[in-house]
């Protein structure tokens, strides 16, 4: 695996985690 591929994989995972977190906050604002 090239360093470029690893970088994109990390960015994708970080983006998915952030998106999921924001989605949870939007769906359940009373919990925050």
Biopython code that builds the backbone (N, CA, C, O; Angstrom):
import numpy as np
from Bio.PDB.StructureBuilder import StructureBuilder

atoms = [
    (1, "UNK", "N", (0.848, -1.199, 0.000)),
    (1, "UNK", "CA", (0.000, 0.000, 0.000)),
    (1, "UNK", "C", (0.886, 1.253, 0.000)),
    (1, "UNK", "O", (1.823, 1.362, 0.791)),
    (2, "UNK", "N", (0.580, 2.174, -0.882)),
    (2, "UNK", "CA", (1.368, 3.401, -0.953)),
    (2, "UNK", "C", (0.944, 4.384, 0.135)),
    (2, "UNK", "O", (-0.152, 4.280, 0.685)),
    (3, "UNK", "N", (1.818, 5.333, 0.438)),
    (3, "UNK", "CA", (1.521, 6.346, 1.459)),
    (3, "UNK", "C", (0.304, 7.167, 1.053)),
    (3, "UNK", "O", (-0.485, 7.583, 1.902)),
    (4, "UNK", "N", (0.155, 7.400, -0.252)),
    (4, "UNK", "CA", (-0.982, 8.166, -0.770)),
    (4, "UNK", "C", (-2.302, 7.459, -0.470)),
    (4, "UNK", "O", (-3.272, 8.084, -0.042)),
    (5, "UNK", "N", (-2.321, 6.140, -0.702)),
    (5, "UNK", "CA", (-3.531, 5.352, -0.448)),
    (5, "UNK", "C", (-3.874, 5.350, 1.043)),
    (5, "UNK", "O", (-5.044, 5.451, 1.415)),
    (6, "UNK", "N", (-2.857, 5.234, 1.890)),
    (6, "UNK", "CA", (-3.071, 5.240, 3.343)),
    (6, "UNK", "C", (-3.638, 6.587, 3.786)),
    (6, "UNK", "O", (-4.543, 6.641, 4.618)),
    (7, "UNK", "N", (-3.103, 7.674, 3.227)),
    (7, "UNK", "CA", (-3.581, 9.015, 3.572)),
    (7, "UNK", "C", (-5.056, 9.176, 3.221)),
    (7, "UNK", "O", (-5.832, 9.694, 4.024)),
    (8, "UNK", "N", (-5.447, 8.734, 2.028)),
    (8, "UNK", "CA", (-6.845, 8.836, 1.613)),
    (8, "UNK", "C", (-7.745, 7.971, 2.472)),
    (8, "UNK", "O", (-8.872, 8.360, 2.780)),
    (9, "UNK", "N", (-7.258, 6.794, 2.865)),
    (9, "UNK", "CA", (-8.024, 5.886, 3.718)),
    (9, "UNK", "C", (-8.274, 6.527, 5.083)),
    (9, "UNK", "O", (-9.386, 6.468, 5.608)),
    (10, "UNK", "N", (-7.236, 7.139, 5.653)),
    (10, "UNK", "CA", (-7.365, 7.823, 6.947)),
    (10, "UNK", "C", (-8.343, 8.988, 6.840)),
    (10, "UNK", "O", (-9.173, 9.187, 7.728)),
    (11, "UNK", "N", (-8.248, 9.758, 5.755)),
    (11, "UNK", "CA", (-9.163, 10.887, 5.551)),
    (11, "UNK", "C", (-10.603, 10.411, 5.423)),
    (11, "UNK", "O", (-11.518, 11.032, 5.965)),
    (12, "UNK", "N", (-10.803, 9.319, 4.714)),
    (12, "UNK", "CA", (-12.143, 8.763, 4.523)),
    (12, "UNK", "C", (-12.740, 8.304, 5.850)),
    (12, "UNK", "O", (-13.899, 8.593, 6.149)),
    (13, "UNK", "N", (-11.948, 7.590, 6.642)),
    (13, "UNK", "CA", (-12.419, 7.109, 7.943)),
    (13, "UNK", "C", (-12.720, 8.286, 8.873)),
    (13, "UNK", "O", (-13.742, 8.286, 9.559)),
    (14, "UNK", "N", (-11.843, 9.280, 8.900)),
    (14, "UNK", "CA", (-12.059, 10.459, 9.743)),
    (14, "UNK", "C", (-13.317, 11.202, 9.310)),
    (14, "UNK", "O", (-14.088, 11.668, 10.150)),
    (15, "UNK", "N", (-13.525, 11.311, 8.004)),
    (15, "UNK", "CA", (-14.715, 11.980, 7.474)),
    (15, "UNK", "C", (-15.988, 11.245, 7.850)),
    (15, "UNK", "O", (-16.986, 11.871, 8.207)),
    (16, "UNK", "N", (-15.961, 9.922, 7.774)),
    (16, "UNK", "CA", (-17.129, 9.116, 8.137)),
    (16, "UNK", "C", (-17.439, 9.246, 9.626)),
    (16, "UNK", "O", (-18.604, 9.346, 10.012)),
    (17, "UNK", "N", (-16.403, 9.245, 10.463)),
    (17, "UNK", "CA", (-16.602, 9.388, 11.911)),
    (17, "UNK", "C", (-17.206, 10.749, 12.223)),
    (17, "UNK", "O", (-18.143, 10.848, 13.015)),
    (18, "UNK", "N", (-16.672, 11.802, 11.601)),
    (18, "UNK", "CA", (-17.179, 13.155, 11.825)),
    (18, "UNK", "C", (-18.614, 13.280, 11.346)),
    (18, "UNK", "O", (-19.446, 13.877, 12.029)),
    (19, "UNK", "N", (-18.918, 12.720, 10.173)),
    (19, "UNK", "CA", (-20.268, 12.766, 9.620)),
    (19, "UNK", "C", (-21.253, 12.034, 10.530)),
    (19, "UNK", "O", (-22.354, 12.522, 10.786)),
    (20, "UNK", "N", (-20.852, 10.875, 11.009)),
    (20, "UNK", "CA", (-21.706, 10.095, 11.909)),
    (20, "UNK", "C", (-21.963, 10.832, 13.210)),
    (20, "UNK", "O", (-23.078, 10.814, 13.731)),
    (21, "UNK", "N", (-20.923, 11.484, 13.737)),
    (21, "UNK", "CA", (-21.063, 12.250, 14.979)),
    (21, "UNK", "C", (-22.018, 13.423, 14.793)),
    (21, "UNK", "O", (-22.893, 13.651, 15.629)),
    (22, "UNK", "N", (-21.857, 14.167, 13.704)),
    (22, "UNK", "CA", (-22.735, 15.307, 13.415)),
    (22, "UNK", "C", (-24.168, 14.845, 13.212)),
    (22, "UNK", "O", (-25.105, 15.508, 13.658)),
    (23, "UNK", "N", (-24.345, 13.718, 12.546)),
    (23, "UNK", "CA", (-25.676, 13.162, 12.315)),
    (23, "UNK", "C", (-26.332, 12.804, 13.648)),
    (23, "UNK", "O", (-27.513, 13.083, 13.853)),
    (24, "UNK", "N", (-25.572, 12.188, 14.550)),
    (24, "UNK", "CA", (-26.100, 11.823, 15.873)),
    (24, "UNK", "C", (-26.506, 13.073, 16.652)),
    (24, "UNK", "O", (-27.541, 13.078, 17.319)),
    (25, "UNK", "N", (-25.702, 14.124, 16.573)),
    (25, "UNK", "CA", (-26.005, 15.382, 17.269)),
    (25, "UNK", "C", (-27.277, 16.015, 16.702)),
    (25, "UNK", "O", (-28.094, 16.548, 17.453)),
    (26, "UNK", "N", (-27.444, 15.959, 15.379)),
    (26, "UNK", "CA", (-28.631, 16.546, 14.745)),
    (26, "UNK", "C", (-29.896, 15.765, 15.075)),
    (26, "UNK", "O", (-30.961, 16.350, 15.269)),
    (27, "UNK", "N", (-29.774, 14.437, 15.139)),
    (27, "UNK", "CA", (-30.935, 13.591, 15.415)),
    (27, "UNK", "C", (-31.315, 13.635, 16.898)),
    (27, "UNK", "O", (-32.499, 13.601, 17.232)),
    (28, "UNK", "N", (-30.309, 13.710, 17.797)),
    (28, "UNK", "CA", (-30.575, 13.704, 19.240)),
    (28, "UNK", "C", (-29.969, 14.928, 19.927)),
    (28, "UNK", "O", (-29.070, 14.777, 20.754)),
    (29, "UNK", "N", (-30.440, 16.142, 19.605)),
    (29, "UNK", "CA", (-29.844, 17.349, 20.204)),
    (29, "UNK", "C", (-30.068, 17.446, 21.713)),
    (29, "UNK", "O", (-29.287, 18.091, 22.412)),
    (30, "UNK", "N", (-31.129, 16.810, 22.221)),
    (30, "UNK", "CA", (-31.424, 16.907, 23.653)),
    (30, "UNK", "C", (-30.392, 16.173, 24.518)),
    (30, "UNK", "O", (-30.314, 16.407, 25.724)),
    (31, "UNK", "N", (-29.605, 15.291, 23.907)),
    (31, "UNK", "CA", (-28.594, 14.541, 24.658)),
    (31, "UNK", "C", (-27.295, 15.331, 24.838)),
    (31, "UNK", "O", (-26.432, 14.908, 25.608)),
    (32, "UNK", "N", (-27.135, 16.441, 24.166)),
    (32, "UNK", "CA", (-25.861, 17.159, 24.191)),
    (32, "UNK", "C", (-25.933, 18.456, 24.981)),
    (32, "UNK", "O", (-24.935, 19.169, 25.090)),
]
sb = StructureBuilder()
sb.init_structure("model")
sb.init_model(0)
sb.init_chain("A")
sb.init_seg("    ")
for serial, (resi, resn, name, xyz) in enumerate(atoms, 1):
    if name == "N":
        sb.init_residue(resn, " ", resi, " ")
    sb.init_atom(name, np.array(xyz, "f"), 0.0, 1.0, " ", f" {name:<3s}", serial, name[0])
structure = sb.get_structure()
